Amino acid sequence: MTADFSHKPVLTGDLVRLRPFRPEDLPDIAAALDDPEVRRLTGSEGHPAHDPDALARWYGSRNEQPDRLDLAVTDLATGRCVGEVVLNERDEANRSCNFRTLIGPAGRNRGLGTEALRLVLGHAFDHLGLHRVSLEVYAFNPRARRVYEKVGFVAEGVLRQALRDGDTWVDATVMSVLAPEWADHHGRP
Ligand SMILES: CC(C)(COP(=O)(O)OP(=O)(O)OC[C@H]1O[C@@H](n2cnc3c(N)ncnc32)[C@H](O)[C@@H]1OP(=O)(O)O)[C@@H](O)C(=O)NCCC(=O)NCCS
């Protein structure tokens, strides 16, 4: 089976709807990306702030990408975009890809992230036919680690001192979910 990343689905749960980005999402996703907590926890602090034109080009072109899936996470209570989920770094031969996510202050700590993960992983395994989805999480991000474990990600190794955080170095843990595990628990291990 060839994973069709060019199809951009709409995935709806009880709290969130994941859908392709729209032009009107730009201010909301820019606010989430500029949030200091998001910048630190995603390891973006050392990178320059986002250029508005580059950001508009980036989000304006996500729906045309054949080899990755970027979806807006929208809060069903407001209809607003609060963040994103991304399946990228596709490895077709090995039916695997990387996962990343961010949710801004408008959406955090209300269960939206957990539901968004279950929805996109269900798509990855049940519709795209992937075998492995992996990610990296920094040691100073216990909330993300908790959410990843809650939906079935298993820690498999540590990248020592992978990120510079001010005057210190922070480890990153590699985690993954495999298709047979997903078939067994569907995000509720
Ligand atoms: C990580 C993220 C996607 C989680 O989404 P969310 O909607 O905030 O998370 P949820 O509300 O679904 O769940 C949070 C869980 O973490 C737990 N939690 C919160 N703070 C915690 C902490 N400091 N330590 C451990 N667990 C914590 C909550 O209790 C909850 O678990 P529970 O359901 O068992 O009670 C989101 O917070 C986020 O994007 N944060 C900023 C950027 C980021 O960290 N991206 C990921 C980089 S790897």
The ligand as a MOL file (V3000), in Angstrom:
LIG
                    3D

  0  0  0     0  0            999 V3000
M  V30 BEGIN CTAB
M  V30 COUNTS 48 50 0 0 0
M  V30 BEGIN ATOM
M  V30 1 C 2.1110 18.8770 24.2910 0
M  V30 2 C 0.7200 19.3150 23.8760 0
M  V30 3 C 0.4770 18.9680 22.4020 0
M  V30 4 C -0.3200 18.5690 24.7300 0
M  V30 5 O -1.6000 18.9990 24.3690 0
M  V30 6 P -2.6280 19.4910 25.5200 0
M  V30 7 O -3.9240 19.7240 24.8650 0
M  V30 8 O -2.0250 20.6440 26.2440 0
M  V30 9 O -2.6480 18.1980 26.4850 0
M  V30 10 P -3.9100 17.4780 27.1570 0
M  V30 11 O -4.7350 18.5020 27.8710 0
M  V30 12 O -4.5900 16.6310 26.1470 0
M  V30 13 O -3.1950 16.4960 28.1850 0
M  V30 14 C -2.1970 16.9640 29.0720 0
M  V30 15 C -1.8070 15.8340 29.9910 0
M  V30 16 O -0.5410 16.1550 30.5720 0
M  V30 17 C -0.6770 16.2140 31.9890 0
M  V30 18 N 0.2360 17.2590 32.4130 0
M  V30 19 C 0.0840 18.6060 32.3830 0
M  V30 20 N 1.1790 19.2060 32.8480 0
M  V30 21 C 2.0530 18.2230 33.1980 0
M  V30 22 C 3.3470 18.2030 33.7590 0
M  V30 23 N 3.9930 19.3280 34.0340 0
M  V30 24 N 3.9320 17.0020 33.9770 0
M  V30 25 C 3.3170 15.8470 33.6910 0
M  V30 26 N 2.0570 15.7980 33.1510 0
M  V30 27 C 1.4450 16.9940 32.9240 0
M  V30 28 C -2.1320 16.5290 32.2250 0
M  V30 29 O -2.5410 16.1650 33.5260 0
M  V30 30 C -2.7690 15.6540 31.1440 0
M  V30 31 O -2.7340 14.2840 31.4700 0
M  V30 32 P -4.0290 13.5280 32.0850 0
M  V30 33 O -5.0660 13.5620 30.9970 0
M  V30 34 O -3.5410 12.1810 32.4100 0
M  V30 35 O -4.4560 14.3380 33.2810 0
M  V30 36 C 0.5290 20.8410 24.0720 0
M  V30 37 O 0.5180 21.1500 25.4690 0
M  V30 38 C 1.5920 21.6850 23.3950 0
M  V30 39 O 1.5960 21.8010 22.1860 0
M  V30 40 N 2.4810 22.2980 24.1750 0
M  V30 41 C 3.4670 23.2600 23.6990 0
M  V30 42 C 4.3730 22.7450 22.5740 0
M  V30 43 C 4.8570 21.3360 22.7950 0
M  V30 44 O 5.2000 20.9350 23.8700 0
M  V30 45 N 4.8780 20.5650 21.6860 0
M  V30 46 C 5.3540 19.2160 21.7060 0
M  V30 47 C 6.8230 19.1810 21.5210 0
M  V30 48 S 7.4630 17.5150 21.5850 0
M  V30 END ATOM
M  V30 BEGIN BOND
M  V30 1 1 1 2
M  V30 2 1 2 3
M  V30 3 1 2 4
M  V30 4 1 2 36
M  V30 5 1 4 5
M  V30 6 1 5 6
M  V30 7 2 6 7
M  V30 8 1 6 8
M  V30 9 1 6 9
M  V30 10 1 9 10
M  V30 11 2 10 11
M  V30 12 1 10 12
M  V30 13 1 10 13
M  V30 14 1 13 14
M  V30 15 1 14 15
M  V30 16 1 15 16
M  V30 17 1 15 30
M  V30 18 1 16 17
M  V30 19 1 17 18
M  V30 20 1 17 28
M  V30 21 1 18 19
M  V30 22 1 18 27
M  V30 23 2 19 20
M  V30 24 1 20 21
M  V30 25 1 21 22
M  V30 26 2 21 27
M  V30 27 1 22 23
M  V30 28 2 22 24
M  V30 29 1 24 25
M  V30 30 2 25 26
M  V30 31 1 26 27
M  V30 32 1 28 29
M  V30 33 1 28 30
M  V30 34 1 30 31
M  V30 35 1 31 32
M  V30 36 2 32 33
M  V30 37 1 32 34
M  V30 38 1 32 35
M  V30 39 1 36 37
M  V30 40 1 36 38
M  V30 41 2 38 39
M  V30 42 1 38 40
M  V30 43 1 40 41
M  V30 44 1 41 42
M  V30 45 1 42 43
M  V30 46 2 43 44
M  V30 47 1 43 45
M  V30 48 1 45 46
M  V30 49 1 46 47
M  V30 50 1 47 48
M  V30 END BOND
M  V30 END CTAB
M  END
